[in-house]
Amino acid sequence: MACRRSDPDAPAVAGHDQETLANALGLTFQQVQKYEGGANRVSASRLSAMAEILSVPISYFFGDLQPDDAELSAEDRQWREQLQRPETIEFIRLYYAISDPEDPAPIPRDWRKQ
């Protein structure tokens, strides 16, 4: 999951601009831009450091997300149910076990294209 806030004032939180934040993190200005734009993923430890530098809770970066108890749309509920099926989880596990795309060995025979 990419974690970013679409707030245009986000880099200026607590008087910090991207360059100040980059210096505090030991990064380049461009790396912070990539984090903010969602081009690079932010590790948990880096996110924690950013929150500490900006004096904001980590939840600040997830402001656009719905809480767990929020009402889901019918489409979101259907997607969640499909993704939580045991066969979907098994299929994803098998997919990530494929080391050579030309060798379908990890995929069960009955799942392969006939």
C-alpha angles and dihedrals in degrees: 000000000000112000117207141127120235091213109124089211093055097106091050094058112139091359095301122132125195093268093051091048091047092052092048090051095043091244137120122261088246093056091055089049090054091050092049093047093047094244091121127038119240118227119226092248092050091047090051090051091049092051091050093049092047092043093233131122116257088246087070089077091053097050093124094056123098118241118253092254094052117122111259123219117244090253093051091047091052092049092049092050091050093048093049095054113116092233091053092051091047091049091052091048090052092046092056090047091064107105096169117040089204092058112066093183096124090056114086113245094241090057095052124100109270 
